[in-house]
Amino acid sequence: MRAMTGYSSVSKTNKIWDVQIIIRAVNFKYLDITVHNLAPEEVVLEEKIKREIKNRVSRGKIEVFVYITTAKSKKFYINEKVVAEYITQARSLSKKYKLNPEINVKDILNLPQTFSFEKEKKGIQPFVFILLKEALNKFIEFKEKEGLIIKKEILLNLDKLNFNVENITKQKPKAKSMENGKEDIDEELSLMSFYISKLENKINSKKRETKGKSMDFLTQEILRELNAASSKTKIKTAALLIVEGKNYLERIREQVQNIE
């Protein structure tokens, strides 16, 4: 079981690039992924990042921050043939039109194609994608650890709720004392026990599946039966146990909202 909230940060440097990837997530009903800081021309990389996350995460608002800088200065090359041609043309023009023949190197280098930088041997995408997988592994690990904490809290409150349902069953009125069966809450208690059992099985299931939505549905069904039983019972002890049970259920529902 995983929490929807999560965080991871990974950074690495190779001979060309210095890259850091941060992934963070908060609660959200659906899957919403936003990638920050990539250049517009890296749209393909952005889509690959989103696709990789979709393959491993089903719910949550996820933000990915990609910080890219060069690990070292690029080598600088002067195109001497182009510079020589500019100088030749400049001298020719100065002689023809009787201009000042003084030539400034700085001005020459500001002209097109006089210099260039070393080209990277390979693109940034493969390096970023390798780092993304590492960041995703840490991100999933974080979510699973948080999920275990939430699981313990839910099971603790579920045990208390189940105990209350058992006590309500003991406190319910006998058939002879009911007024035309209006206080009969057997069906509600039976359904409560059924849904609690289903919820417990879902929590303890080792299947790799999304559980948050189905768990939320089960808590809604339990609440419906608690409300129905509350409207029927006239026994104070049972009524108080139902109110207490609602409190336990509310704590469970709050925790379920953070389950992927």
Phi, psi and omega in degrees: 000133183245148171280156175281329178284144180193164180203143172203154178215129180223138176223148182203152180232134170245198185292339185245316191246150171239112188235137173232135177237128177241131176238131175219152183216147175230172183298138174197143184297326184242190178259119180229117185243130176233132179250127183252152167079000177281146177293151181305326181286353180264033182297327179294316178297319179300316180293324177295320178298314180297319181295319180296320179293318179300329180290342186237346181230141184250333182218157176121156175266110188248132176242134179241124178250123181243114180251121184235126173224160178281137183283339180210164179290143178282148177288144185252128181238134175257130179274095187294328180296318180293317180299316180299321180294319177299316181296316179301314180295321181295317180295321179297318180292320181295324179288318183293318184254011178056052180260167177294121184281003183296127181243125181261124182300321180300318179294322180297317183290343177278354180279155183301141171066018179277339178211165179208163176256157178299133178278142177294141182290331177211158184289172183278335188305310181301321181293316179297319184293323176297317180293324179300316181298321177295317179295322179294321178299316178292323179297313179295320178299318178299314182296323180290322177296317177295324179297323178295321178296316180295320180302315180299318180295317180296313181297325178297313179288330178291322176298318179295319179296316180297320178298319178295319179298319178296320179289325176297321179300321179290331184270348185299150182292150177284156184303323184292330184271357181282149175265098179056030177074011183292336181262011181287113180244019180302315182297316180298317180294320179298315180292323177301311180299321180297311182292324177297318178297317179297319180295318179296319179296320180295319181295317184275354181297137180265004178293142176276093183211160174283133187242340188304311184295315181293324178292321178297320178298317181295323178293326177295320180293320178297317179298320179300317181289325176297318179295319179296317179294322180296324181286342183263321189287143177245001180273123185300317181299315179295320180297318179294322178294324178294316178299317178296320178298322178297323178296316177297318181295322179297321177296320178297315182297322178298319179290322181297329180299341180255017179260129178290000000 
